[in-house]
Amino acid sequence: MKNWIRDKMKALIYICLILLLIMPAEQIYGAERARMTHVMSIYDDGNGLGILNPEDVECSSNDDFIVADTGRDRLLKFKLTGKKAEPAGEIKLKELRYPTSVKTNSKGEIFALDGRSRKILIISPEGEFQGYLTPDKLRAPSKFITKSIHVDWRDNIYILDIYGQRILVLDKDAHLISQIRFPKDIGFISELTVDFKGGIFLVDSVKNRVYAADRASGAMFPLTTALDKYLRFPTNISSDERGRLYIVDRNGSLILVMAQDGSILGELSGMGWKDGLLNYPAGLCINEKHMFIADTLNNRIQIFRLIK
């Protein structure tokens, strides 16, 4: 009898192992992780030149998207139609030597951060250099060093200033609206996002925390305690149309999903090289239908369909 039970247990274990090997990546991790399905991975510009260490990706509601192809010193434009991504042009400028962040406004203008000069380029929808973004009437300190940028649905611009330890909030004409100071106990704020209601959220890479900020009062406060149980080194944050927050754990190679009250909703993806898995991911963009991820060390952009 004991031998029969032992043989049955062995057979059950073998079946479970086989199922783990053949199941898609997004289904292995349980119900909380099964919220997106892999659509495609993009490895090159459509002309055979591969994407190299992309740091960011920006998307629009109609599934146009722009890749910061950081290792190739260029931006790549694509149009997603069904399950095919059509190349829509390359932007390569002498002023843009190392693009690390890219955003667009409602006019199709492109704001690209050069990670070496820390300057923000303004680029026309056709790919022409229009100058640098410089805040008007900047309050002390007058110097700023940009870590990242964000553009909201009203075309307000948010600059993460790591020199002044603040967020600079500009209107569409680059006039300063307000500035939000970082609290004294932060580690290192690496990214911010603005949701559809105007809520500002930031991620602290060193202390593994998420912060919220109020533009009207200029206050910034921790939304969570340390998330060491879930994150190793978070570097990016974005939000969807429902207000859920998606935090990119660069060292952990996963996406942590969170509600705006700080409660954890689950995790997406994980470390690996197969489609659907990540290796040192960086930028993230979400529209109504898809999630676009700059999968940096896999040298690709991954596109997922969000499951409502």
Secondary structure, 3 states (H helix, E strand, C coil): CHHHHHHHHHHHHHHHHHHHHHCCHHHHCCCCCCCEEEEEEECECCCCCECCCCCEEEECCCCEEEEEEHHHCEEEEEEEECCEEEEEEEECCCCCCCEEEEEECCCCCEEEEECCCCCEEEECCCCCEEEECCCECCCCCCCCCEEEEEECCCCCEEEEECCCCEEEEECCCCEEEEEEECCCCCCCEEEEEECCCCCEEEEECCCCEEEEEECCCCEEEECCCCCCCCCCCEEEEEECCCCCEEEEECCCCEEEEECCCCCEEEEECCECCCCCCECCCCCEEECCCEEEEEEHHHCEEEEEEECC
